[in-house]
Amino acid sequence: MSAAGTARTSEKMQSAGEPRPALPRMRTMVKVSCVIPAYNEAATISGVVRAARACPQIGEVIVVSDGCTDQTPHAAVDAGADQVLVLHRNIGKGGAVLAGVRAARGDVILLLDGDLCGLGAEHLTRLLQPVMAGRAEMAIGVFSDDYLHGMMRPLSGQRAVRRELLLRGPRLAESGFGFEIALDRLAKTWGARRVQVSWTGVTHRLKNRKYGMMRGLRLQLRASSDLVRQTRAGRPRRRNPSAVSRRRTRMDALVIALIVLVAVARPLFFAHPSQAAAFHLPTLPGPGPDDRVLVVVAHPDDEIIGAGGFMAAARQTGASVSVLVVTNGDSNRMAAALVGRHLPPRPGEFIREGRMRQQETVEALRRLGVAPANVFFLGFPDRQLALVMRSPLEPVASAYTGLRSAEYPGVVDHGAPYTRADLVELTRTIVARIQPTLLITHSLLDRHSDHIAVAQLVDLVRGQTPVYEFVVHASGFPRPLRSSPKDPLLPPPGVDLPPEWTWMRFELSSEMEREKRLAIGAHRSQLATPYLRLLLASFVRTNELFAVRPADLVASHPQ
């Protein structure tokens, strides 16, 4: 019998008042289809799809783009989804799930939310096992690390369900955010066996982090409305309902509304005040698949500190990412001393440090998915770029390496003199080659003279290309000066932007934070310095921070 025929038969039996039969037992051979409904989940959908693709029990992965306005469909395709169903308007979770189920071929449907962080193939195998072994018709995944998720177990969207059970609910498509409550009610009606499976290390990305405070609040309220509606729908309608029945219905609705309210209010009332302050910063949209991002920095590791998460997001969406590093960072005395085991370090030891940092940068960017062919080094003198920018034609001699020209292997122009003319020309050549749609670089507000010089350099060669700027060194920034991955990165205190600029936050998913931390770990020479070890760890936060001119934002992301 077809799926449509199964649904029609169950409806007819229900209207005739016949007893509902038990679901038939699971066959020995089953196929599993993974259905992932998603609304604007470009930041996390890739990780969810890859986890599903890595699970050996799953035969196909279907992503349903429920009216997405971001790059979710492209990210899903790039991550390996077998099908991406694009719905041109948002019809709600219930409708999106049923659209995916109708397109699926498996006897078992694995339902996953598109905003999961920390998901692995082993989690999916555990969730599927009870259903595939025939011990249950539905298994529900619950996050053991999230007490609120445990309280809201009936609302968990992570489920392994027999396909025929989903098709027996003709009104599931209309349930919206109340889909799980409607599904539980359907399972109870048909006598389906349900089990709970505990997951460790998996979390949701909160709506206020995805969409901003106000939009996230609106979506939470919409979800609350759907949940209350489904709770009320579960109560039998009587011609003369008793007062007790009415009170129970209202109480159920109130409990669900309170739980959702706690989820909304938790970031405001149970978080550090700095997190609440972060909500007032506008959210910076991520790059699209057609973007060409060029990150221009003074030193190896600056690119990861300021934009490691942004680059990870760009690679996930299929954007092109290139990095231009102006110096080899060859003036760190402690790192050079560790390389040569000699105090004070000699010029040759500073040069060896510069070569090592060049290699570390290539490895760090490889961990973010940036190919070595897209990484460019100029090899100019560390801590002396301000002098170079003031010296049009006379080469500057490095106070550390003694070099007066770029002598490192693998630089763009071996032997290029340390002059302003050569520095500007080399940078302009790289910009012309990449033709970036977006430049990311240092801010003029940074205290480091090299960072200021690179900001000036980019301003000379940018043309009309939009620019996002970040700060590394400023008084009282970042705070706390230590690893603080659950805190936001806030603007430097006491630093005022020019009137036409604004601070914007780029939200990082757990996967982006992990990739950024992994990339920082490649800069081993810098992590040997106590202060730099603290500084680098301080920039792995829930967001990255950029100073942006509104005109550049519009140019980079036209509406």
Secondary structure by P-SEA (a helix, b strand, c coil): ccaaaaaaaaaaaaaaccccccccccccbbbbbbbbbbccccccaaaaaaaaaacccccbbbbbccccccaaaaaaaaacccbbbbccccccaaaaaaaaaaaccccbbbbbbcccccccaaaaaaaacccccccccbbbbbccccaaaaaaccccccccccaaaaaacccccccccaaaaaaaaaaaaabbbbbbbbbcccccccccccccaaaaaaaaaaaaaaaaaaaaaabbbbccccaaaaaaaaaaaaaaaaaaaaaaacccccccaaaaaaaabbbbbbbcccbbbbbbbccccccccccaaaaaaaaaabbbbbbbbcccccccaaaaaaacccccccaaaaaaaaaaaaaaaaaaaaaaccccccccccccccccaaaaaacccbbbbbcccccccccccccccccccccaaaaaaaaaaaaaaacccbbbbbbcccccaaaaaaaaaaaaccccbbbbbbbcccccccccccccccccccccccccccccbbbbbbbbcaaaaaaaaaaaaacccccccaaaaaaaaaacccbbbbbbbaaaaaaaccc
